[in-house]
Amino acid sequence: MRILMLSLGIGGSTDRAGRSDDGSARRHAAFQAAFQLGPAWHGGQGAIFLKTDKSVGDAYQHVLRVLDDRDLLLVIELPESADVSFSGLRFDEEGFDEIFPAATEIQHLNEWRG
């Protein structure tokens, strides 16, 4: 199994006819494609972490097919021994815990008092 980080640079655009595209449909499609590869976590950000038995190239091609040349896709393989720390809300607890079971939680310095 591999742990991959997929970084997405998906922005909006407006064509010459004035039609705008905020990129949200492509971003959603990229998230769905990544989650098809194995346990994944995105935490509401532009990066997706996943654990998969696919090669880096196969994972890259699987997600790339739902994007176009306006979008940036960067795939990085992380070693299983990577030192992972986090603080703050993780949103999807199950995906995070399955990918990073040994992650260290660091107490956040600023506490929201809403």
N, CA, C and O atoms as a GROMACS GRO file, in nm:
protein
  456
    1MET      N    1   0.084  -0.119   0.000
    1MET     CA    2   0.000   0.000   0.000
    1MET      C    3   0.088   0.125   0.000
    1MET      O    4   0.195   0.127   0.060
    2ARG      N    5   0.041   0.225  -0.067
    2ARG     CA    6   0.111   0.353  -0.075
    2ARG      C    7   0.026   0.462  -0.009
    2ARG      O    8  -0.097   0.455  -0.008
    3ILE      N    9   0.093   0.561   0.047
    3ILE     CA   10   0.024   0.680   0.094
    3ILE      C   11   0.060   0.791  -0.003
    3ILE      O   12   0.178   0.822  -0.023
    4LEU      N   13  -0.041   0.851  -0.063
    4LEU     CA   14  -0.020   0.956  -0.162
    4LEU      C   15  -0.085   1.085  -0.116
    4LEU      O   16  -0.190   1.085  -0.051
    5MET      N   17  -0.021   1.196  -0.151
    5MET     CA   18  -0.082   1.326  -0.135
    5MET      C   19  -0.109   1.380  -0.274
    5MET      O   20  -0.017   1.389  -0.356
    6LEU      N   21  -0.233   1.416  -0.302
    6LEU     CA   22  -0.270   1.478  -0.428
    6LEU      C   23  -0.301   1.624  -0.398
    6LEU      O   24  -0.391   1.654  -0.320
    7SER      N   25  -0.228   1.713  -0.461
    7SER     CA   26  -0.252   1.855  -0.442
    7SER      C   27  -0.323   1.908  -0.566
    7SER      O   28  -0.275   1.889  -0.679
    8LEU      N   29  -0.435   1.973  -0.546
    8LEU     CA   30  -0.516   2.022  -0.657
    8LEU      C   31  -0.510   2.174  -0.663
    8LEU      O   32  -0.534   2.242  -0.563
    9GLY      N   33  -0.478   2.226  -0.778
    9GLY     CA   34  -0.484   2.369  -0.803
    9GLY      C   35  -0.593   2.393  -0.905
    9GLY      O   36  -0.567   2.397  -1.025
   10ILE      N   37  -0.715   2.410  -0.858
   10ILE     CA   38  -0.830   2.425  -0.948
   10ILE      C   39  -0.888   2.563  -0.924
   10ILE      O   40  -0.936   2.594  -0.815
   11GLY      N   41  -0.884   2.643  -1.027
   11GLY     CA   42  -0.936   2.778  -1.014
   11GLY      C   43  -1.053   2.802  -1.106
   11GLY      O   44  -1.094   2.713  -1.181
   12GLY      N   45  -1.105   2.920  -1.100
   12GLY     CA   46  -1.215   2.959  -1.186
   12GLY      C   47  -1.165   3.022  -1.315
   12GLY      O   48  -1.048   3.060  -1.326
   13SER      N   49  -1.254   3.031  -1.411
   13SER     CA   50  -1.218   3.094  -1.538
   13SER      C   51  -1.345   3.147  -1.604
   13SER      O   52  -1.456   3.104  -1.573
   14THR      N   53  -1.325   3.241  -1.695
   14THR     CA   54  -1.435   3.295  -1.775
   14THR      C   55  -1.392   3.289  -1.921
   14THR      O   56  -1.283   3.336  -1.956
   15ASP      N   57  -1.478   3.232  -2.007
   15ASP     CA   58  -1.441   3.221  -2.148
   15ASP      C   59  -1.475   3.351  -2.222
   15ASP      O   60  -1.528   3.444  -2.163
   16ARG      N   61  -1.443   3.355  -2.351
   16ARG     CA   62  -1.462   3.478  -2.430
   16ARG      C   63  -1.609   3.516  -2.444
   16ARG      O   64  -1.641   3.632  -2.471
   17ALA      N   65  -1.698   3.419  -2.426
   17ALA     CA   66  -1.842   3.447  -2.435
   17ALA      C   67  -1.898   3.496  -2.302
   17ALA      O   68  -2.017   3.525  -2.292
   18GLY      N   69  -1.813   3.504  -2.199
   18GLY     CA   70  -1.856   3.553  -2.069
   18GLY      C   71  -1.910   3.447  -1.976
   18GLY      O   72  -1.961   3.478  -1.868
   19ARG      N   73  -1.900   3.319  -2.016
   19ARG     CA   74  -1.946   3.211  -1.928
   19ARG      C   75  -1.837   3.183  -1.824
   19ARG      O   76  -1.720   3.168  -1.858
   20SER      N   77  -1.878   3.177  -1.700
   20SER     CA   78  -1.779   3.154  -1.594
   20SER      C   79  -1.791   3.013  -1.539
   20SER      O   80  -1.898   2.952  -1.539
   21ASP      N   81  -1.679   2.963  -1.492
   21ASP     CA   82  -1.669   2.830  -1.432
   21ASP      C   83  -1.584   2.845  -1.307
   21ASP      O   84  -1.467   2.880  -1.316
   22ASP      N   85  -1.643   2.820  -1.191
   22ASP     CA   86  -1.567   2.837  -1.066
   22ASP      C   87  -1.480   2.717  -1.032
   22ASP      O   88  -1.406   2.721  -0.933
   23GLY      N   89  -1.486   2.610  -1.111
   23GLY     CA   90  -1.402   2.493  -1.089
   23GLY      C   91  -1.459   2.393  -0.989
   23GLY      O   92  -1.400   2.287  -0.969
   24SER      N   93  -1.572   2.424  -0.927
   24SER     CA   94  -1.623   2.337  -0.822
   24SER      C   95  -1.664   2.199  -0.874
   24SER      O   96  -1.648   2.100  -0.803
   25ALA      N   97  -1.717   2.191  -0.996
   25ALA     CA   98  -1.756   2.060  -1.050
   25ALA      C   99  -1.633   1.973  -1.074
   25ALA      O  100  -1.636   1.852  -1.046
   26ARG      N  101  -1.525   2.032  -1.124
   26ARG     CA  102  -1.401   1.956  -1.146
   26ARG      C  103  -1.338   1.915  -1.013
   26ARG      O  104  -1.287   1.804  -0.999
   27ARG      N  105  -1.343   2.005  -0.915
   27ARG     CA  106  -1.288   1.973  -0.782
   27ARG      C  107  -1.366   1.856  -0.720
   27ARG      O  108  -1.306   1.763  -0.665
   28HIS      N  109  -1.497   1.860  -0.729
   28HIS     CA  110  -1.581   1.752  -0.676
   28HIS      C  111  -1.551   1.621  -0.749
   28HIS      O  112  -1.541   1.516  -0.686
   29ALA      N  113  -1.537   1.626  -0.881
   29ALA     CA  114  -1.505   1.505  -0.959
   29ALA      C  115  -1.368   1.449  -0.920
   29ALA      O  116  -1.351   1.328  -0.914
   30ALA      N  117  -1.271   1.538  -0.895
   30ALA     CA  118  -1.138   1.492  -0.854
   30ALA      C  119  -1.144   1.425  -0.716
   30ALA      O  120  -1.080   1.322  -0.695
   31PHE      N  121  -1.221   1.482  -0.624
   31PHE     CA  122  -1.238   1.420  -0.492
   31PHE      C  123  -1.300   1.281  -0.507
   31PHE      O  124  -1.254   1.186  -0.445
   32GLN      N  125  -1.406   1.270  -0.588
   32GLN     CA  126  -1.471   1.141  -0.608
   32GLN      C  127  -1.374   1.040  -0.668
   32GLN      O  128  -1.370   0.925  -0.624
   33ALA      N  129  -1.297   1.082  -0.768
   33ALA     CA  130  -1.201   0.991  -0.832
   33ALA      C  131  -1.097   0.943  -0.731
   33ALA      O  132  -1.063   0.825  -0.729
   34ALA      N  133  -1.046   1.033  -0.648
   34ALA     CA  134  -0.945   0.995  -0.548
   34ALA      C  135  -1.003   0.897  -0.447
   34ALA      O  136  -0.936   0.801  -0.410
   35PHE      N  137  -1.125   0.921  -0.403
   35PHE     CA  138  -1.187   0.833  -0.303
   35PHE      C  139  -1.217   0.695  -0.360
   35PHE      O  140  -1.237   0.601  -0.283
   36GLN      N  141  -1.220   0.680  -0.492
   36GLN     CA  142  -1.239   0.548  -0.554
   36GLN      C  143  -1.114   0.461  -0.542
   36GLN      O  144  -1.122   0.340  -0.558
   37LEU      N  145  -1.000   0.522  -0.513
   37LEU     CA  146  -0.872   0.451  -0.510
   37LEU      C  147  -0.842   0.384  -0.376
   37LEU      O  148  -0.753   0.300  -0.369
   38GLY      N  149  -0.914   0.419  -0.272
   38GLY     CA  150  -0.888   0.362  -0.139
   38GLY      C  151  -0.929   0.462  -0.033
   38GLY      O  152  -0.988   0.566  -0.064
   39PRO      N  153  -0.898   0.432   0.093
   39PRO     CA  154  -0.931   0.525   0.201
   39PRO      C  155  -0.867   0.661   0.173
   39PRO      O  156  -0.748   0.669   0.145
   40ALA      N  157  -0.946   0.766   0.181
   40ALA     CA  158  -0.895   0.899   0.149
   40ALA      C  159  -0.947   1.000   0.250
   40ALA      O  160  -1.047   0.977   0.318
   41TRP      N  161  -0.877   1.113   0.258
   41TRP     CA  162  -0.914   1.221   0.349
   41TRP      C  163  -0.873   1.352   0.285
   41TRP      O  164  -0.761   1.364   0.235
   42HIS      N  165  -0.963   1.450   0.285
   42HIS     CA  166  -0.925   1.581   0.233
   42HIS      C  167  -0.944   1.693   0.333
   42HIS      O  168  -0.890   1.802   0.312
   43GLY      N  169  -1.015   1.672   0.437
   43GLY     CA  170  -1.024   1.770   0.545
   43GLY      C  171  -1.070   1.908   0.501
   43GLY      O  172  -1.040   2.007   0.568
   44GLY      N  173  -1.143   1.918   0.390
   44GLY     CA  174  -1.194   2.046   0.345
   44GLY      C  175  -1.089   2.134   0.279
   44GLY      O  176  -1.112   2.254   0.263
   45GLN      N  177  -0.976   2.080   0.241
   45GLN     CA  178  -0.868   2.157   0.181
   45GLN      C  179  -0.846   2.116   0.036
   45GLN      O  180  -0.920   2.032  -0.016
   46GLY      N  181  -0.745   2.173  -0.031
   46GLY     CA  182  -0.715   2.143  -0.170
   46GLY      C  183  -0.621   2.025  -0.187
   46GLY      O  184  -0.578   1.996  -0.298
   47ALA      N  185  -0.590   1.957  -0.080
   47ALA     CA  186  -0.505   1.839  -0.087
   47ALA      C  187  -0.585   1.718  -0.041
   47ALA      O  188  -0.667   1.726   0.050
   48ILE      N  189  -0.560   1.606  -0.106
   48ILE     CA  190  -0.625   1.480  -0.071
   48ILE      C  191  -0.516   1.382  -0.033
   48ILE      O  192  -0.418   1.368  -0.107
   49PHE      N  193  -0.530   1.316   0.079
   49PHE     CA  194  -0.439   1.210   0.119
   49PHE      C  195  -0.512   1.078   0.103
   49PHE      O  196  -0.629   1.067   0.140
   50LEU      N  197  -0.444   0.978   0.047
   50LEU     CA  198  -0.510   0.850   0.031
   50LEU      C  199  -0.413   0.736   0.046
   50LEU      O  200  -0.292   0.750   0.026
   51LYS      N  201  -0.468   0.621   0.081
   51LYS     CA  202  -0.392   0.497   0.092
   51LYS      C  203  -0.445   0.406  -0.018
   51LYS      O  204  -0.566   0.380  -0.025
   52THR      N  205  -0.356   0.357  -0.104
   52THR     CA  206  -0.400   0.280  -0.220
   52THR      C  207  -0.297   0.175  -0.258
   52THR      O  208  -0.179   0.185  -0.223
   53ASP      N  209  -0.343   0.073  -0.329
   53ASP     CA  210  -0.251  -0.027  -0.383
   53ASP      C  211  -0.210   0.008  -0.526
   53ASP      O  212  -0.134  -0.067  -0.588
   54LYS      N  213  -0.259   0.118  -0.580
   54LYS     CA  214  -0.225   0.163  -0.716
   54LYS      C  215  -0.088   0.228  -0.716
   54LYS      O  216  -0.041   0.280  -0.615
   55SER      N  217  -0.023   0.224  -0.833
   55SER     CA  218   0.104   0.294  -0.848
   55SER      C  219   0.078   0.444  -0.853
   55SER      O  220  -0.036   0.487  -0.872
   56VAL      N  221   0.182   0.523  -0.835
   56VAL     CA  222   0.168   0.668  -0.844
   56VAL      C  223   0.113   0.706  -0.981
   56VAL      O  224   0.024   0.790  -0.991
   57GLY      N  225   0.166   0.644  -1.086
   57GLY     CA  226   0.121   0.673  -1.222
   57GLY      C  227  -0.025   0.639  -1.244
   57GLY      O  228  -0.098   0.716  -1.306
   58ASP      N  229  -0.068   0.523  -1.194
   58ASP     CA  230  -0.208   0.484  -1.210
   58ASP      C  231  -0.301   0.578  -1.134
   58ASP      O  232  -0.406   0.616  -1.185
   59ALA      N  233  -0.263   0.614  -1.012
   59ALA     CA  234  -0.345   0.707  -0.934
   59ALA      C  235  -0.352   0.843  -1.003
   59ALA      O  236  -0.459   0.905  -1.010
   60TYR      N  237  -0.240   0.888  -1.054
   60TYR     CA  238  -0.233   1.017  -1.124
   60TYR      C  239  -0.327   1.017  -1.244
   60TYR      O  240  -0.407   1.110  -1.260
   61GLN      N  241  -0.319   0.913  -1.327
   61GLN     CA  242  -0.403   0.906  -1.446
   61GLN      C  243  -0.551   0.894  -1.411
   61GLN      O  244  -0.636   0.949  -1.482
   62HIS      N  245  -0.583   0.824  -1.303
   62HIS     CA  246  -0.722   0.806  -1.261
   62HIS      C  247  -0.786   0.940  -1.225
   62HIS      O  248  -0.902   0.965  -1.261
   63VAL      N  249  -0.714   1.026  -1.156
   63VAL     CA  250  -0.768   1.156  -1.117
   63VAL      C  251  -0.756   1.256  -1.232
   63VAL      O  252  -0.846   1.338  -1.251
   64LEU      N  253  -0.649   1.249  -1.308
   64LEU     CA  254  -0.626   1.344  -1.418
   64LEU      C  255  -0.737   1.340  -1.522
   64LEU      O  256  -0.766   1.442  -1.585
   65ARG      N  257  -0.800   1.226  -1.541
   65ARG     CA  258  -0.903   1.212  -1.644
   65ARG      C  259  -1.025   1.301  -1.620
   65ARG      O  260  -1.100   1.328  -1.714
   66VAL      N  261  -1.048   1.346  -1.496
   66VAL     CA  262  -1.163   1.432  -1.468
   66VAL      C  263  -1.125   1.580  -1.463
   66VAL      O  264  -1.211   1.665  -1.438
   67LEU      N  265  -0.999   1.613  -1.487
   67LEU     CA  266  -0.951   1.751  -1.486
   67LEU      C  267  -0.921   1.796  -1.628
   67LEU      O  268  -0.932   1.716  -1.722
   68ASP      N  269  -0.885   1.921  -1.646
   68ASP     CA  270  -0.838   1.968  -1.777
   68ASP      C  271  -0.714   2.054  -1.758
   68ASP      O  272  -0.662   2.066  -1.647
   69ASP      N  273  -0.667   2.115  -1.868
   69ASP     CA  274  -0.538   2.184  -1.862
   69ASP      C  275  -0.542   2.315  -1.784
   69ASP      O  276  -0.439   2.382  -1.774
   70ARG      N  277  -0.657   2.354  -1.730
   70ARG     CA  278  -0.663   2.470  -1.639
   70ARG      C  279  -0.622   2.432  -1.498
   70ARG      O  280  -0.596   2.518  -1.415
   71ASP      N  281  -0.616   2.303  -1.471
   71ASP     CA  282  -0.598   2.252  -1.336
   71ASP      C  283  -0.458   2.198  -1.314
   71ASP      O  284  -0.396   2.143  -1.406
   72LEU      N  285  -0.409   2.214  -1.194
   72LEU     CA  286  -0.280   2.157  -1.154
   72LEU      C  287  -0.306   2.034  -1.069
   72LEU      O  288  -0.386   2.038  -0.975
   73LEU      N  289  -0.238   1.927  -1.101
   73LEU     CA  290  -0.243   1.806  -1.019
   73LEU      C  291  -0.100   1.768  -0.985
   73LEU      O  292  -0.018   1.746  -1.074
   74LEU      N  293  -0.071   1.759  -0.857
   74LEU     CA  294   0.060   1.719  -0.809
   74LEU      C  295   0.040   1.597  -0.721
   74LEU      O  296  -0.042   1.600  -0.629
   75VAL      N  297   0.114   1.489  -0.748
   75VAL     CA  298   0.102   1.367  -0.669
   75VAL      C  299   0.237   1.338  -0.605
   75VAL      O  300   0.339   1.332  -0.673
   76ILE      N  301   0.237   1.319  -0.473
   76ILE     CA  302   0.359   1.290  -0.398
   76ILE      C  303   0.336   1.164  -0.317
   76ILE      O  304   0.234   1.152  -0.248
   77GLU      N  305   0.431   1.071  -0.324
   77GLU     CA  306   0.422   0.950  -0.242
   77GLU      C  307   0.493   0.976  -0.109
   77GLU      O  308   0.607   1.022  -0.107
   78LEU      N  309   0.425   0.947   0.000
   78LEU     CA  310   0.481   0.964   0.134
   78LEU      C  311   0.524   0.828   0.189
   78LEU      O  312   0.453   0.729   0.169
   79PRO      N  313   0.636   0.822   0.258
   79PRO     CA  314   0.675   0.694   0.317
   79PRO      C  315   0.583   0.659   0.434
   79PRO      O  316   0.532   0.746   0.503
   80GLU      N  317   0.563   0.529   0.454
   80GLU     CA  318   0.480   0.483   0.567
   80GLU      C  319   0.535   0.535   0.699
   80GLU      O  320   0.461   0.552   0.796
   81SER      N  321   0.666   0.561   0.703
   81SER     CA  322   0.731   0.607   0.826
   81SER      C  323   0.725   0.759   0.844
   81SER      O  324   0.789   0.812   0.935
   82ALA      N  325   0.650   0.829   0.759
   82ALA     CA  326   0.644   0.975   0.768
   82ALA      C  327   0.597   1.018   0.907
   82ALA      O  328   0.505   0.959   0.964
   83ASP      N  329   0.660   1.121   0.960
   83ASP     CA  330   0.622   1.178   1.089
   83ASP      C  331   0.507   1.275   1.064
   83ASP      O  332   0.527   1.381   1.004
   84VAL      N  333   0.387   1.241   1.108
   84VAL     CA  334   0.267   1.321   1.080
   84VAL      C  335   0.215   1.380   1.211
   84VAL      O  336   0.189   1.307   1.307
   85SER      N  337   0.200   1.511   1.213
   85SER     CA  338   0.142   1.581   1.327
   85SER      C  339   0.024   1.663   1.277
   85SER      O  340   0.022   1.704   1.160
   86PHE      N  341  -0.072   1.688   1.363
   86PHE     CA  342  -0.187   1.769   1.324
   86PHE      C  343  -0.240   1.843   1.446
   86PHE      O  344  -0.216   1.804   1.560
   87SER      N  345  -0.312   1.950   1.419
   87SER     CA  346  -0.388   2.019   1.522
   87SER      C  347  -0.512   2.075   1.456
   87SER      O  348  -0.510   2.108   1.337
   88GLY      N  349  -0.617   2.086   1.530
   88GLY     CA  350  -0.741   2.137   1.475
   88GLY      C  351  -0.836   2.027   1.432
   88GLY      O  352  -0.809   1.908   1.451
   89LEU      N  353  -0.947   2.068   1.375
   89LEU     CA  354  -1.055   1.977   1.336
   89LEU      C  355  -1.016   1.897   1.212
   89LEU      O  356  -0.969   1.953   1.114
   90ARG      N  357  -1.037   1.766   1.218
   90ARG     CA  358  -0.999   1.678   1.107
   90ARG      C  359  -1.115   1.644   1.016
   90ARG      O  360  -1.092   1.581   0.912
   91PHE      N  361  -1.237   1.680   1.047
   91PHE     CA  362  -1.357   1.653   0.968
   91PHE      C  363  -1.382   1.504   0.954
   91PHE      O  364  -1.462   1.449   1.030
   92ASP      N  365  -1.316   1.436   0.861
   92ASP     CA  366  -1.338   1.294   0.835
   92ASP      C  367  -1.243   1.212   0.921
   92ASP      O  368  -1.130   1.185   0.881
   93GLU      N  369  -1.289   1.174   1.039
   93GLU     CA  370  -1.202   1.104   1.134
   93GLU      C  371  -1.160   0.967   1.083
   93GLU      O  372  -1.043   0.929   1.097
   94GLU      N  373  -1.253   0.890   1.023
   94GLU     CA  374  -1.221   0.753   0.982
   94GLU      C  375  -1.113   0.749   0.875
   94GLU      O  376  -1.018   0.672   0.887
   95GLY      N  377  -1.127   0.831   0.770
   95GLY     CA  378  -1.028   0.832   0.664
   95GLY      C  379  -0.891   0.873   0.715
   95GLY      O  380  -0.790   0.812   0.681
   96PHE      N  381  -0.888   0.977   0.798
   96PHE     CA  382  -0.762   1.025   0.853
   96PHE      C  383  -0.695   0.917   0.936
   96PHE      O  384  -0.576   0.889   0.918
   97ASP      N  385  -0.771   0.856   1.026
   97ASP     CA  386  -0.714   0.754   1.115
   97ASP      C  387  -0.666   0.631   1.039
   97ASP      O  388  -0.568   0.568   1.080
   98GLU      N  389  -0.732   0.597   0.929
   98GLU     CA  390  -0.690   0.480   0.852
   98GLU      C  391  -0.561   0.508   0.774
   98GLU      O  392  -0.478   0.419   0.757
   99ILE      N  393  -0.544   0.631   0.728
   99ILE     CA  394  -0.425   0.667   0.652
   99ILE      C  395  -0.307   0.698   0.743
   99ILE      O  396  -0.194   0.658   0.715
  100PHE      N  397  -0.333   0.769   0.853
  100PHE     CA  398  -0.228   0.812   0.945
  100PHE      C  399  -0.255   0.760   1.086
  100PHE      O  400  -0.284   0.840   1.175
  101PRO      N  401  -0.248   0.629   1.110
  101PRO     CA  402  -0.283   0.575   1.241
  101PRO      C  403  -0.189   0.620   1.354
  101PRO      O  404  -0.228   0.619   1.470
  102ALA      N  405  -0.067   0.659   1.321
  102ALA     CA  406   0.029   0.698   1.425
  102ALA      C  407   0.048   0.849   1.433
  102ALA      O  408   0.146   0.895   1.492
  103ALA      N  409  -0.043   0.927   1.376
  103ALA     CA  410  -0.029   1.072   1.377
  103ALA      C  411  -0.034   1.126   1.520
  103ALA      O  412  -0.105   1.073   1.606
  104THR      N  413   0.042   1.230   1.543
  104THR     CA  414   0.049   1.294   1.674
  104THR      C  415  -0.035   1.420   1.674
  104THR      O  416  -0.020   1.506   1.588
  105GLU      N  417  -0.124   1.431   1.772
  105GLU     CA  418  -0.205   1.552   1.783
  105GLU      C  419  -0.132   1.654   1.868
  105GLU      O  420  -0.084   1.623   1.977
  106ILE      N  421  -0.122   1.775   1.818
  106ILE     CA  422  -0.059   1.886   1.888
  106ILE      C  423  -0.170   1.982   1.929
  106ILE      O  424  -0.251   2.022   1.846
  107GLN      N  425  -0.173   2.019   2.055
  107GLN     CA  426  -0.277   2.108   2.105
  107GLN      C  427  -0.271   2.241   2.032
  107GLN      O  428  -0.164   2.302   2.020
  108HIS      N  429  -0.384   2.285   1.982
  108HIS     CA  430  -0.391   2.412   1.910
  108HIS      C  431  -0.376   2.528   2.009
  108HIS      O  432  -0.430   2.523   2.119
  109LEU      N  433  -0.302   2.631   1.970
  109LEU     CA  434  -0.277   2.745   2.058
  109LEU      C  435  -0.398   2.838   2.071
  109LEU      O  436  -0.420   2.898   2.176
  110ASN      N  437  -0.475   2.849   1.964
  110ASN     CA  438  -0.588   2.941   1.964
  110ASN      C  439  -0.718   2.862   1.966
  110ASN      O  440  -0.748   2.786   1.874
  111GLU      N  441  -0.796   2.881   2.071
  111GLU     CA  442  -0.921   2.808   2.087
  111GLU      C  443  -1.038   2.898   2.050
  111GLU      O  444  -1.051   3.009   2.101
  112TRP      N  445  -1.123   2.848   1.959
  112TRP     CA  446  -1.240   2.924   1.917
  112TRP      C  447  -1.344   2.921   2.027
  112TRP      O  448  -1.373   2.815   2.082
  113ARG      N  449  -1.400   3.033   2.058
  113ARG     CA  450  -1.498   3.041   2.167
  113ARG      C  451  -1.633   3.090   2.114
  113ARG      O  452  -1.690   3.186   2.167
  114GLY      N  453  -1.683   3.025   2.010
  114GLY     CA  454  -1.807   3.068   1.944
  114GLY      C  455  -1.929   3.038   2.011
  114GLY      O  456  -2.036   3.072   1.962
   0.00000   0.00000   0.00000
